[in-house]
Amino acid sequence: MLKHEYKVIEVKPGGFWGTKLEPADIEIQLNKLGEEGWELLNSLDTNEYQGGTKKLLFIFKRLREF
């Protein structure tokens, strides 16, 4: 029977106002996890007031190694 393990990473916007996301930095992190065997299952944003993004959550899974 196949077994999986899961990982959740959190990305918070930066910058002076806390609203800036760097797609290139996120892509680097996603590619690194992909090289480690993690598969992206879903991404979620948590909203703050007036629709601003408070943080992004990325949910991954991979086959569990014994």
mmCIF file as gemmi writes it, N, C-alpha and C atoms, coordinates in Angstrom:
data_model
loop_
_atom_site.group_PDB
_atom_site.id
_atom_site.type_symbol
_atom_site.label_atom_id
_atom_site.label_alt_id
_atom_site.label_comp_id
_atom_site.label_asym_id
_atom_site.label_entity_id
_atom_site.label_seq_id
_atom_site.pdbx_PDB_ins_code
_atom_site.Cartn_x
_atom_site.Cartn_y
_atom_site.Cartn_z
_atom_site.occupancy
_atom_site.B_iso_or_equiv
_atom_site.pdbx_formal_charge
_atom_site.auth_seq_id
_atom_site.auth_asym_id
_atom_site.pdbx_PDB_model_num
ATOM 1 N N . MET Axp A 1 ? 0.83 -1.175 0 1 0 ? 1 A 1
ATOM 2 C CA . MET Axp A 1 ? 0 0 0 1 0 ? 1 A 1
ATOM 3 C C . MET Axp A 1 ? 0.886 1.254 0 1 0 ? 1 A 1
ATOM 4 N N . LEU Axp A 2 ? 0.595 2.176 -0.878 1 0 ? 2 A 1
ATOM 5 C CA . LEU Axp A 2 ? 1.348 3.421 -0.946 1 0 ? 2 A 1
ATOM 6 C C . LEU Axp A 2 ? 0.974 4.34 0.2 1 0 ? 2 A 1
ATOM 7 N N . LYS Axp A 3 ? 1.995 4.983 0.75 1 0 ? 3 A 1
ATOM 8 C CA . LYS Axp A 3 ? 1.757 5.953 1.816 1 0 ? 3 A 1
ATOM 9 C C . LYS Axp A 3 ? 2.382 7.279 1.396 1 0 ? 3 A 1
ATOM 10 N N . HIS Axp A 4 ? 1.733 8.356 1.805 1 0 ? 4 A 1
ATOM 11 C CA . HIS Axp A 4 ? 2.196 9.69 1.453 1 0 ? 4 A 1
ATOM 12 C C . HIS Axp A 4 ? 2.522 10.496 2.7 1 0 ? 4 A 1
ATOM 13 N N . GLU Axp A 5 ? 3.355 11.488 2.514 1 0 ? 5 A 1
ATOM 14 C CA . GLU Axp A 5 ? 3.577 12.484 3.541 1 0 ? 5 A 1
ATOM 15 C C . GLU Axp A 5 ? 3.213 13.838 2.946 1 0 ? 5 A 1
ATOM 16 N N . TYR Axp A 6 ? 2.882 14.778 3.803 1 0 ? 6 A 1
ATOM 17 C CA . TYR Axp A 6 ? 2.377 16.074 3.361 1 0 ? 6 A 1
ATOM 18 C C . TYR Axp A 6 ? 3.198 17.197 3.967 1 0 ? 6 A 1
ATOM 19 N N . LYS Axp A 7 ? 3.238 18.308 3.266 1 0 ? 7 A 1
ATOM 20 C CA . LYS Axp A 7 ? 3.979 19.484 3.714 1 0 ? 7 A 1
ATOM 21 C C . LYS Axp A 7 ? 3.164 20.716 3.362 1 0 ? 7 A 1
ATOM 22 N N . VAL Axp A 8 ? 3.118 21.678 4.274 1 0 ? 8 A 1
ATOM 23 C CA . VAL Axp A 8 ? 2.458 22.953 4.028 1 0 ? 8 A 1
ATOM 24 C C . VAL Axp A 8 ? 3.501 24.045 4.241 1 0 ? 8 A 1
ATOM 25 N N . ILE Axp A 9 ? 3.669 24.909 3.238 1 0 ? 9 A 1
ATOM 26 C CA . ILE Axp A 9 ? 4.561 26.055 3.416 1 0 ? 9 A 1
ATOM 27 C C . ILE Axp A 9 ? 3.733 27.331 3.326 1 0 ? 9 A 1
ATOM 28 N N . GLU Axp A 10 ? 4.226 28.329 4.006 1 0 ? 10 A 1
ATOM 29 C CA . GLU Axp A 10 ? 3.538 29.611 4.094 1 0 ? 10 A 1
ATOM 30 C C . GLU Axp A 10 ? 4.431 30.687 3.476 1 0 ? 10 A 1
ATOM 31 N N . VAL Axp A 11 ? 3.853 31.505 2.608 1 0 ? 11 A 1
ATOM 32 C CA . VAL Axp A 11 ? 4.57 32.627 2.002 1 0 ? 11 A 1
ATOM 33 C C . VAL Axp A 11 ? 3.827 33.898 2.368 1 0 ? 11 A 1
ATOM 34 N N . LYS Axp A 12 ? 4.525 34.801 3.05 1 0 ? 12 A 1
ATOM 35 C CA . LYS Axp A 12 ? 3.917 36.063 3.446 1 0 ? 12 A 1
ATOM 36 C C . LYS Axp A 12 ? 4.418 37.175 2.521 1 0 ? 12 A 1
ATOM 37 N N . PRO Axp A 13 ? 3.524 38.069 2.122 1 0 ? 13 A 1
ATOM 38 C CA . PRO Axp A 13 ? 3.957 39.209 1.31 1 0 ? 13 A 1
ATOM 39 C C . PRO Axp A 13 ? 4.942 40.07 2.096 1 0 ? 13 A 1
ATOM 40 N N . GLY Axp A 14 ? 5.848 40.704 1.367 1 0 ? 14 A 1
ATOM 41 C CA . GLY Axp A 14 ? 6.835 41.575 1.997 1 0 ? 14 A 1
ATOM 42 C C . GLY Axp A 14 ? 6.627 43.016 1.566 1 0 ? 14 A 1
ATOM 43 N N . GLY Axp A 15 ? 7.676 43.768 1.609 1 0 ? 15 A 1
ATOM 44 C CA . GLY Axp A 15 ? 7.618 45.173 1.23 1 0 ? 15 A 1
ATOM 45 C C . GLY Axp A 15 ? 7.151 46.05 2.376 1 0 ? 15 A 1
ATOM 46 N N . PHE Axp A 16 ? 7.211 47.335 2.169 1 0 ? 16 A 1
ATOM 47 C CA . PHE Axp A 16 ? 6.868 48.312 3.191 1 0 ? 16 A 1
ATOM 48 C C . PHE Axp A 16 ? 5.446 48.127 3.701 1 0 ? 16 A 1
ATOM 49 N N . TRP Axp A 17 ? 4.5 47.916 2.787 1 0 ? 17 A 1
ATOM 50 C CA . TRP Axp A 17 ? 3.091 47.776 3.172 1 0 ? 17 A 1
ATOM 51 C C . TRP Axp A 17 ? 2.693 46.325 3.407 1 0 ? 17 A 1
ATOM 52 N N . GLY Axp A 18 ? 3.615 45.402 3.195 1 0 ? 18 A 1
ATOM 53 C CA . GLY Axp A 18 ? 3.293 43.981 3.383 1 0 ? 18 A 1
ATOM 54 C C . GLY Axp A 18 ? 2.368 43.444 2.317 1 0 ? 18 A 1
ATOM 55 N N . THR Axp A 19 ? 2.515 43.976 1.098 1 0 ? 19 A 1
ATOM 56 C CA . THR Axp A 19 ? 1.631 43.568 0.007 1 0 ? 19 A 1
ATOM 57 C C . THR Axp A 19 ? 2.385 43.042 -1.206 1 0 ? 19 A 1
ATOM 58 N N . LYS Axp A 20 ? 3.706 42.978 -1.145 1 0 ? 20 A 1
ATOM 59 C CA . LYS Axp A 20 ? 4.485 42.616 -2.324 1 0 ? 20 A 1
ATOM 60 C C . LYS Axp A 20 ? 4.836 41.13 -2.316 1 0 ? 20 A 1
ATOM 61 N N . LEU Axp A 21 ? 4.485 40.457 -3.393 1 0 ? 21 A 1
ATOM 62 C CA . LEU Axp A 21 ? 4.851 39.057 -3.598 1 0 ? 21 A 1
ATOM 63 C C . LEU Axp A 21 ? 5.83 38.985 -4.76 1 0 ? 21 A 1
ATOM 64 N N . GLU Axp A 22 ? 6.856 38.183 -4.618 1 0 ? 22 A 1
ATOM 65 C CA . GLU Axp A 22 ? 7.863 38.013 -5.655 1 0 ? 22 A 1
ATOM 66 C C . GLU Axp A 22 ? 7.67 36.661 -6.341 1 0 ? 22 A 1
ATOM 67 N N . PRO Axp A 23 ? 7.006 36.637 -7.512 1 0 ? 23 A 1
ATOM 68 C CA . PRO Axp A 23 ? 6.774 35.368 -8.201 1 0 ? 23 A 1
ATOM 69 C C . PRO Axp A 23 ? 8.053 34.584 -8.478 1 0 ? 23 A 1
ATOM 70 N N . ALA Axp A 24 ? 9.145 35.262 -8.796 1 0 ? 24 A 1
ATOM 71 C CA . ALA Axp A 24 ? 10.397 34.557 -9.083 1 0 ? 24 A 1
ATOM 72 C C . ALA Axp A 24 ? 10.9 33.815 -7.847 1 0 ? 24 A 1
ATOM 73 N N . ASP Axp A 25 ? 10.779 34.428 -6.669 1 0 ? 25 A 1
ATOM 74 C CA . ASP Axp A 25 ? 11.204 33.772 -5.436 1 0 ? 25 A 1
ATOM 75 C C . ASP Axp A 25 ? 10.325 32.565 -5.111 1 0 ? 25 A 1
ATOM 76 N N . ILE Axp A 26 ? 9.032 32.709 -5.342 1 0 ? 26 A 1
ATOM 77 C CA . ILE Axp A 26 ? 8.105 31.594 -5.11 1 0 ? 26 A 1
ATOM 78 C C . ILE Axp A 26 ? 8.423 30.457 -6.068 1 0 ? 26 A 1
ATOM 79 N N . GLU Axp A 27 ? 8.701 30.788 -7.324 1 0 ? 27 A 1
ATOM 80 C CA . GLU Axp A 27 ? 9.028 29.77 -8.329 1 0 ? 27 A 1
ATOM 81 C C . GLU Axp A 27 ? 10.288 29.003 -7.941 1 0 ? 27 A 1
ATOM 82 N N . ILE Axp A 28 ? 11.282 29.684 -7.441 1 0 ? 28 A 1
ATOM 83 C CA . ILE Axp A 28 ? 12.514 29.015 -6.999 1 0 ? 28 A 1
ATOM 84 C C . ILE Axp A 28 ? 12.204 28.015 -5.893 1 0 ? 28 A 1
ATOM 85 N N . GLN Axp A 29 ? 11.407 28.441 -4.932 1 0 ? 29 A 1
ATOM 86 C CA . GLN Axp A 29 ? 11.058 27.564 -3.816 1 0 ? 29 A 1
ATOM 87 C C . GLN Axp A 29 ? 10.232 26.363 -4.292 1 0 ? 29 A 1
ATOM 88 N N . LEU Axp A 30 ? 9.277 26.601 -5.2 1 0 ? 30 A 1
ATOM 89 C CA . LEU Axp A 30 ? 8.461 25.5 -5.722 1 0 ? 30 A 1
ATOM 90 C C . LEU Axp A 30 ? 9.313 24.502 -6.506 1 0 ? 30 A 1
ATOM 91 N N . ASN Axp A 31 ? 10.238 25.008 -7.326 1 0 ? 31 A 1
ATOM 92 C CA . ASN Axp A 31 ? 11.105 24.114 -8.092 1 0 ? 31 A 1
ATOM 93 C C . ASN Axp A 31 ? 12.016 23.296 -7.184 1 0 ? 31 A 1
ATOM 94 N N . LYS Axp A 32 ? 12.512 23.899 -6.106 1 0 ? 32 A 1
ATOM 95 C CA . LYS Axp A 32 ? 13.357 23.169 -5.159 1 0 ? 32 A 1
ATOM 96 C C . LYS Axp A 32 ? 12.582 22.016 -4.528 1 0 ? 32 A 1
ATOM 97 N N . LEU Axp A 33 ? 11.355 22.289 -4.114 1 0 ? 33 A 1
ATOM 98 C CA . LEU Axp A 33 ? 10.533 21.234 -3.518 1 0 ? 33 A 1
ATOM 99 C C . LEU Axp A 33 ? 10.191 20.157 -4.549 1 0 ? 33 A 1
ATOM 100 N N . GLY Axp A 34 ? 9.95 20.549 -5.79 1 0 ? 34 A 1
ATOM 101 C CA . GLY Axp A 34 ? 9.699 19.576 -6.85 1 0 ? 34 A 1
ATOM 102 C C . GLY Axp A 34 ? 10.878 18.644 -7.059 1 0 ? 34 A 1
ATOM 103 N N . GLU Axp A 35 ? 12.09 19.187 -6.982 1 0 ? 35 A 1
ATOM 104 C CA . GLU Axp A 35 ? 13.299 18.365 -7.116 1 0 ? 35 A 1
ATOM 105 C C . GLU Axp A 35 ? 13.427 17.371 -5.963 1 0 ? 35 A 1
ATOM 106 N N . GLU Axp A 36 ? 12.847 17.714 -4.82 1 0 ? 36 A 1
ATOM 107 C CA . GLU Axp A 36 ? 12.884 16.817 -3.661 1 0 ? 36 A 1
ATOM 108 C C . GLU Axp A 36 ? 11.745 15.794 -3.693 1 0 ? 36 A 1
ATOM 109 N N . GLY Axp A 37 ? 10.942 15.819 -4.756 1 0 ? 37 A 1
ATOM 110 C CA . GLY Axp A 37 ? 9.873 14.838 -4.906 1 0 ? 37 A 1
ATOM 111 C C . GLY Axp A 37 ? 8.503 15.307 -4.447 1 0 ? 37 A 1
ATOM 112 N N . TRP Axp A 38 ? 8.393 16.564 -4 1 0 ? 38 A 1
ATOM 113 C CA . TRP Axp A 38 ? 7.105 17.086 -3.547 1 0 ? 38 A 1
ATOM 114 C C . TRP Axp A 38 ? 6.267 17.507 -4.741 1 0 ? 38 A 1
ATOM 115 N N . GLU Axp A 39 ? 4.999 17.165 -4.7 1 0 ? 39 A 1
ATOM 116 C CA . GLU Axp A 39 ? 4.033 17.53 -5.735 1 0 ? 39 A 1
ATOM 117 C C . GLU Axp A 39 ? 3.052 18.54 -5.149 1 0 ? 39 A 1
ATOM 118 N N . LEU Axp A 40 ? 2.888 19.666 -5.834 1 0 ? 40 A 1
ATOM 119 C CA . LEU Axp A 40 ? 1.957 20.692 -5.365 1 0 ? 40 A 1
ATOM 120 C C . LEU Axp A 40 ? 0.53 20.201 -5.555 1 0 ? 40 A 1
ATOM 121 N N . LEU Axp A 41 ? -0.227 20.173 -4.456 1 0 ? 41 A 1
ATOM 122 C CA . LEU Axp A 41 ? -1.631 19.758 -4.509 1 0 ? 41 A 1
ATOM 123 C C . LEU Axp A 41 ? -2.568 20.947 -4.643 1 0 ? 41 A 1
ATOM 124 N N . ASN Axp A 42 ? -2.261 22.004 -3.883 1 0 ? 42 A 1
ATOM 125 C CA . ASN Axp A 42 ? -3.18 23.139 -3.849 1 0 ? 42 A 1
ATOM 126 C C . ASN Axp A 42 ? -2.453 24.362 -3.317 1 0 ? 42 A 1
ATOM 127 N N . SER Axp A 43 ? -2.987 25.514 -3.635 1 0 ? 43 A 1
ATOM 128 C CA . SER Axp A 43 ? -2.499 26.759 -3.044 1 0 ? 43 A 1
ATOM 129 C C . SER Axp A 43 ? -3.713 27.57 -2.609 1 0 ? 43 A 1
ATOM 130 N N . LEU Axp A 44 ? -3.559 28.246 -1.488 1 0 ? 44 A 1
ATOM 131 C CA . LEU Axp A 44 ? -4.655 29.028 -0.918 1 0 ? 44 A 1
ATOM 132 C C . LEU Axp A 44 ? -4.125 30.385 -0.507 1 0 ? 44 A 1
ATOM 133 N N . ASP Axp A 45 ? -4.965 31.398 -0.639 1 0 ? 45 A 1
ATOM 134 C CA . ASP Axp A 45 ? -4.581 32.688 -0.07 1 0 ? 45 A 1
ATOM 135 C C . ASP Axp A 45 ? -5.541 33.021 1.06 1 0 ? 45 A 1
ATOM 136 N N . THR Axp A 46 ? -5.003 33.622 2.087 1 0 ? 46 A 1
ATOM 137 C CA . THR Axp A 46 ? -5.838 34.054 3.196 1 0 ? 46 A 1
ATOM 138 C C . THR Axp A 46 ? -5.967 35.561 3.077 1 0 ? 46 A 1
ATOM 139 N N . ASN Axp A 47 ? -7.183 36.015 3.027 1 0 ? 47 A 1
ATOM 140 C CA . ASN Axp A 47 ? -7.453 37.426 2.784 1 0 ? 47 A 1
ATOM 141 C C . ASN Axp A 47 ? -7.503 38.227 4.072 1 0 ? 47 A 1
ATOM 142 N N . GLU Axp A 48 ? -7.058 39.443 3.936 1 0 ? 48 A 1
ATOM 143 C CA . GLU Axp A 48 ? -7.136 40.412 4.998 1 0 ? 48 A 1
ATOM 144 C C . GLU Axp A 48 ? -8.24 41.389 4.623 1 0 ? 48 A 1
ATOM 145 N N . TYR Axp A 49 ? -8.268 42.507 5.255 1 0 ? 49 A 1
ATOM 146 C CA . TYR Axp A 49 ? -9.269 43.523 4.948 1 0 ? 49 A 1
ATOM 147 C C . TYR Axp A 49 ? -9.178 43.968 3.488 1 0 ? 49 A 1
ATOM 148 N N . GLN Axp A 50 ? -10.285 44.313 2.906 1 0 ? 50 A 1
ATOM 149 C CA . GLN Axp A 50 ? -10.414 44.836 1.537 1 0 ? 50 A 1
ATOM 150 C C . GLN Axp A 50 ? -9.764 43.931 0.492 1 0 ? 50 A 1
ATOM 151 N N . GLY Axp A 51 ? -9.745 42.623 0.733 1 0 ? 51 A 1
ATOM 152 C CA . GLY Axp A 51 ? -9.271 41.669 -0.263 1 0 ? 51 A 1
ATOM 153 C C . GLY Axp A 51 ? -7.775 41.52 -0.371 1 0 ? 51 A 1
ATOM 154 N N . GLY Axp A 52 ? -7.002 42.159 0.497 1 0 ? 52 A 1
ATOM 155 C CA . GLY Axp A 52 ? -5.549 42.02 0.461 1 0 ? 52 A 1
ATOM 156 C C . GLY Axp A 52 ? -5.123 40.633 0.913 1 0 ? 52 A 1
ATOM 157 N N . THR Axp A 53 ? -4.041 40.131 0.36 1 0 ? 53 A 1
ATOM 158 C CA . THR Axp A 53 ? -3.546 38.808 0.73 1 0 ? 53 A 1
ATOM 159 C C . THR Axp A 53 ? -2.698 38.895 1.984 1 0 ? 53 A 1
ATOM 160 N N . LYS Axp A 54 ? -3.074 38.143 2.994 1 0 ? 54 A 1
ATOM 161 C CA . LYS Axp A 54 ? -2.313 38.1 4.248 1 0 ? 54 A 1
ATOM 162 C C . LYS Axp A 54 ? -1.15 37.126 4.116 1 0 ? 54 A 1
ATOM 163 N N . LYS Axp A 55 ? -1.403 35.966 3.51 1 0 ? 55 A 1
ATOM 164 C CA . LYS Axp A 55 ? -0.367 34.971 3.254 1 0 ? 55 A 1
ATOM 165 C C . LYS Axp A 55 ? -0.882 33.952 2.253 1 0 ? 55 A 1
ATOM 166 N N . LEU Axp A 56 ? 0.049 33.25 1.625 1 0 ? 56 A 1
ATOM 167 C CA . LEU Axp A 56 ? -0.274 32.157 0.714 1 0 ? 56 A 1
ATOM 168 C C . LEU Axp A 56 ? 0.141 30.854 1.382 1 0 ? 56 A 1
ATOM 169 N N . LEU Axp A 57 ? -0.653 29.834 1.208 1 0 ? 57 A 1
ATOM 170 C CA . LEU Axp A 57 ? -0.319 28.502 1.693 1 0 ? 57 A 1
ATOM 171 C C . LEU Axp A 57 ? -0.202 27.576 0.495 1 0 ? 57 A 1
ATOM 172 N N . PHE Axp A 58 ? 0.856 26.786 0.468 1 0 ? 58 A 1
ATOM 173 C CA . PHE Axp A 58 ? 1.062 25.8 -0.58 1 0 ? 58 A 1
ATOM 174 C C . PHE Axp A 58 ? 1.078 24.426 0.079 1 0 ? 58 A 1
ATOM 175 N N . ILE Axp A 59 ? 0.275 23.51 -0.442 1 0 ? 59 A 1
ATOM 176 C CA . ILE Axp A 59 ? 0.141 22.179 0.132 1 0 ? 59 A 1
ATOM 177 C C . ILE Axp A 59 ? 0.741 21.17 -0.848 1 0 ? 59 A 1
ATOM 178 N N . PHE Axp A 60 ? 1.654 20.35 -0.339 1 0 ? 60 A 1
ATOM 179 C CA . PHE Axp A 60 ? 2.376 19.374 -1.156 1 0 ? 60 A 1
ATOM 180 C C . PHE Axp A 60 ? 2.19 17.969 -0.6 1 0 ? 60 A 1
ATOM 181 N N . LYS Axp A 61 ? 2.455 16.982 -1.462 1 0 ? 61 A 1
ATOM 182 C CA . LYS Axp A 61 ? 2.528 15.591 -1.007 1 0 ? 61 A 1
ATOM 183 C C . LYS Axp A 61 ? 3.622 14.885 -1.8 1 0 ? 61 A 1
ATOM 184 N N . ARG Axp A 62 ? 4.127 13.798 -1.22 1 0 ? 62 A 1
ATOM 185 C CA . ARG Axp A 62 ? 5.069 12.926 -1.917 1 0 ? 62 A 1
ATOM 186 C C . ARG Axp A 62 ? 4.957 11.548 -1.309 1 0 ? 62 A 1
ATOM 187 N N . LEU Axp A 63 ? 5.429 10.571 -2.059 1 0 ? 63 A 1
ATOM 188 C CA . LEU Axp A 63 ? 5.445 9.208 -1.54 1 0 ? 63 A 1
ATOM 189 C C . LEU Axp A 63 ? 6.374 9.141 -0.344 1 0 ? 63 A 1
ATOM 190 N N . ARG Axp A 64 ? 5.939 8.462 0.655 1 0 ? 64 A 1
ATOM 191 C CA . ARG Axp A 64 ? 6.705 8.33 1.878 1 0 ? 64 A 1
ATOM 192 C C . ARG Axp A 64 ? 7.824 7.309 1.663 1 0 ? 64 A 1
ATOM 193 N N . GLU Axp A 65 ? 9.016 7.665 2.092 1 0 ? 65 A 1
ATOM 194 C CA . GLU Axp A 65 ? 10.155 6.75 1.968 1 0 ? 65 A 1
ATOM 195 C C . GLU Axp A 65 ? 10.398 6.049 3.299 1 0 ? 65 A 1
ATOM 196 N N . PHE Axp A 66 ? 10.606 4.754 3.239 1 0 ? 66 A 1
ATOM 197 C CA . PHE Axp A 66 ? 10.86 3.974 4.455 1 0 ? 66 A 1
ATOM 198 C C . PHE Axp A 66 ? 12.307 3.579 4.52 1 0 ? 66 A 1
